[in-house]
Amino acid sequence: MRSKSRSLTVQRIALHMVLTPLAIIWLFPLWMMVVFSTMPDHGIFSPEIVLWPSAEFAANFRNLQADTNFIRAMFISITVAIIYTALSVMLTSMAGWALARYRFAGRTMVVAIILGTITLPFAVVVIPQFIMVAREFKLANTWIALIVPPLFNSLGVLFMRQAFSMMPGELFDAARVEGVREWRIFLHIALPLARPTMAALAIILFLSSWNNYLWPLLINSRPNMMTAPVALGTLIGLTRVSWGGIMVGAVLLTAPVLVVFVFLQRHFIAGISAGAVK
């Protein structure tokens, strides 16, 4: 027993010795992003290697705010990401529940179509989608145009379908025998059981909305409707690039993602690993 415990300790030490340098290599660019955000533009390209922050973060942020109104852009991005994530998780959960628990004609075909849409790159549908939203529905430069068109997520539907398929059907049959209505079964039994999967999906959808650049760039032409990634892209001009402002914006864009992951990491890991066990 003692030799087995000693062997496990040696394995843990060896694993940490391998993973620690890899973690440092992965974190080093993030640390340098923070360092560059505190330096003036000329200091970023200095031949000297600087590994510690300076004192220009506030000045870079003021320049960023003056050039892009970045605070409003961050507010728009956060609002759009939160609303999009909440609505998309609910819609994909309902679609996944229907595909997993109901028997209807054409269900296999619906699943096949959803699988097929995953293989389509966004560039294939972006032009028809833009024409429909901007020209036919006249919704350019609106909150609806930012939130509604990307709501249906094929990966999310399949993700939730798999989660609901792994749940015991006898549990839902027993609830139906007791006279529980279908919407109560879905809201009060199925969704609480799928909470880890929903948390993992919420992180994926939040990141998708938060990092979305092409669609907000196309559908919004007004400066007061720019999301944070689009606002950050405007700092790259033909004759001038505000590297300090870009680094500050990159730090501010990274912070909410880290906060979301820290609060939901336990559910995220549980949701990702749930599909490995049936």
Number of C-alpha atoms within 10 A of each C-alpha: 6 7 8 9 10 11 12 12 12 12 12 12 12 11 11 13 11 11 12 11 11 12 11 11 11 11 11 13 11 14 16 17 17 21 22 28 29 25 26 19 18 9 15 19 12 9 7 8 9 14 12 12 16 15 12 17 21 13 17 24 21 15 17 24 17 10 15 21 17 25 14 18 22 20 13 18 24 19 16 20 21 17 15 25 24 14 15 24 23 15 17 24 27 19 18 24 22 17 22 19 14 10 10 9 8 9 14 12 10 12 16 11 12 16 15 11 13 12 8 10 9 13 10 9 10 14 13 11 16 19 14 14 18 18 11 9 11 12 17 20 19 14 14 12 20 26 20 15 14 14 19 16 17 18 17 24 26 21 21 24 22 18 26 23 15 14 16 9 11 9 12 18 13 11 15 13 9 9 9 13 11 12 11 12 16 17 12 11 14 19 21 12 15 18 16 23 27 24 22 24 26 23 19 16 23 24 17 15 24 25 18 18 17 13 20 22 18 15 21 21 12 11 14 15 21 26 28 28 22 23 26 23 15 14 18 13 9 6 5 8 14 18 21 27 29 23 26 27 23 18 18 17 19 14 10 14 15 12 11 14 16 11 10 17 17 13 19 23 14 16 21 15 13 16 13 7 6 8
